[in-house]
Every structure is written in C-alpha cells, then in structure tokens.
Amino acid sequence: MTDLGPVPWPPEPIRTGRLVLRESEPRDRPAFIDLASSPDVHTYLGGPQPRDELERTLPAVPGQWPGSFVVELDGAMIGQILLRRATEHRPAAVGKVDLGYLFLPQAWGFGYATEACTAALNWFDSALPGEPVVLATQTANTTSMHLATKLGFTELERFHAWNADQWLGLRPPTKPSA
C-alpha cells in the first residue's frame, strides 16, 4: 500500500510565505523532466533518467497522485514533495509514511526545501494526526540529513542499500488535538 488512506485529495493549495504546494498540472511537465533528468538532483538517487526517454514516456500530467505536491515559486514549479507509505523499505519504515523531496538545482540554498517540507508535514499532521513519518537518505547527502534534523527527524538506523550507506530517520507522531 503506497497511498495515504482516507485523505481527501487533492487538498486546497497550501500557501507559505513564498511558496505554493499544489497538485500537478500539465504546465509542470517540463519541470518534472528537468528534475528526473538532472545529474545534480539524482547524485544520491541512482543517477538521472535519459531526457529523451522521459520526453516519450512521462504522462501529460506527471506526479498526479495522493501525496505528491508540486512546489511552486512565482508561478513556476521548482520542486516536488512526496508523502507515500513505505512498502519495500527497512522493517522500521514499512507502513509508515515516507517523506521525499526533489528540488531543481537553481532553487537550492534559499530555504525552499525547509519551507515546503514544513508546510507539507503540517498538512500531514492535520490530515492524519498521530502518524509518524520516516525519511531515508544517503549518509553522503549531508544537506538532506541536515534538513531532516531541522524538520524533527531523529536517526532510527543506518544501513547499506543501493550500493551506498543510508540513513533512516523518524519524526514522531504529533499529538492529535483534543
């Protein structure tokens, strides 16, 4: 099971100080191709996908499923936030919701990932209160590990998979409001 369960989807767009988190639209397809074909974005994710293959195979509206948020800045997609149930992961993660994020290189270093992930996690806490969230990243990806710590994830374990050392973090569930 990879879905989020009984969550109405898509939610209303989520607005932060600078960003909008929303459902994917046809105009986002070029940015999805840029994300998936970027060697920089996929340094720690097994490498980029061939651009020509993406052009042929990517649907007209990519990333359109519950838990997939487009991150928009000034009307343009700069990244994606993913919330999905872990199915084939470490035993400590299976069944929990896994947070993932991808941002175009030109959006790096401005705090957009922190802002967008915080907004997505706040939405998640209100949509599915009392559920923990996990996050996995390569230990070599120190920027991602730093972001995970900033977002409240603590280390559950380290392990070796996909030909690299990995870090698995847990963000404990928030207490449902009475």
N, C-alpha and C positions, 0 to 999 in steps of 0.2 A: 504494500500500500504506500503510495507516494503522495496521496492527497492530504489536505489539511482537515478533512472531515466536514462536519456540519457548519461550514463557514460560508455566509453569502458572498458570492464572488461575481464580478469584481466589486470591491468597496469603492466608495466615493474617493476621488483623488485625495491624497494626503499631501498637505502643503506644509513646508518648513519655512524657515527664514529665507532660503534661497532656491529651494528645490520643490519639485512636484513628483510624487510617486504615483504612478497610474498604470492602467492596463496598456498593453502593447497595441499599437495601431499600424496600419500599412506604411506610414511615413517613417517608421522606425527601422524598416528592413535594412537599409544601408548601414546603419549604426550596428545592428546585430552582426552583419557580415564583417564590419571592421573589428568588432570585439572578438569574434571567433577566429579571424584570420591573423590577428596581431601576435607576432612573436613575443612582444613585450608583455602583453596581457597573459599569454599562456606559458610564460617561462616556468612556472611551478605547476602547470596543469597538463603536462604531457605534450606540449607543443601545439602550434596553430594548425587549423584546418586549411586545406587549399582553398583559396579565394574563388577560383573558377568552379569548384565543386559546390561551394556554398551558394554561389550565384544561381546554379542549376537546381539545387535541391531544397533550399530554405523556403518554407511556405511564405505566402504573401504577407501574412501577419505572424511573424515568429514570436515565440515566448508567450503565447496566449493560453495560459492555464492557471488555475488557482495557486497562489503563492509566488507568481512571477510579476515583479514590479519593474516597470521602466523608470529610470531616474532621469528626470528632465531638468535642464537648466536653460533658462531663457528660451524656451520653446523647442530645444533640441535634446535628443537622447544623449546622455553621457555615460550611462551605465545601466546595470541591472542588479536587482536584489532578488534572491531566490530563497523561499521558505518551502521546504518539502520534507516529507517523512523519510528518514534514512531506512533503506531496506537491505542493502548489501554493504554493510559498514562494520565497524568494530562492534562486538556484542554490547558494549556500553552505550552505543548510539542507536541501535536498531529500534524502530518505533518512535523515536523522538524526532522532533522537527529540527532539521539541519539548516543553518543559515549559510548562504553563499552570496558572493558579491563579485561583480566584474565591472571595472571602470576603464574607459578609454584613456590611454596614456596622457593625453592633453588635459585630463581632469585630475590627475594625480597631484598631491601636495597642497590641496586647498581645503581639506577637511570635508569634502563632499561625502566620502565613504562613511565617516563617522556620523555625519548629519543624516544621511539616508538610512543607514543601518539602525540608528537610534529611533528614527520615525517608524521604520518597519517593525522593530521589536515592540515599540509602544502600541502599534496597531495590533500586533500578535497578542500582546498581554491582555488587551481588551476583548479580542475576538475569541481567544482560547485561554482564559485565565487559569492559572495553576499548572500550566505545562512548561517543562524545561525546554531549553534549546541547546543544541550542540553545534559545534563548528570544528571542522578539520582543516588543517593547512600544513604545508611542508615546513619543517623546522628551519629550512634555509630561507623561507619567506618571512624574514623578521618584521617587515612592515605589517603584514597580515597578523602575525602573532601579537604585535603591539596594539593593533586595532581591536583584536579580540579581548585583550586585557582591559582596554579602555571601555569596552562595551559590557564588561562584567563577567566575562568567561574566565573560569579557572581551569587549570590543567587537570584532566582526568587521567590521561596516559599518553605515552609516546610509543610509536610502533613503526615498523618498516613495511611499506607497501608501495606499489607503483614505482619501484626502483629508487625510493627516497625515504628519508626519515620523516615521519609525520607527527603532528601534534593534534590531540583531540581535547577540546575544551568544552565545559558545561556552564551554561548560565542557568542558575536555579530558577524554579518557577516563582513567579510573583504571587503574592497572596491575593486571592480574589477579594475584591472589596465587598463589604457586608451590605 
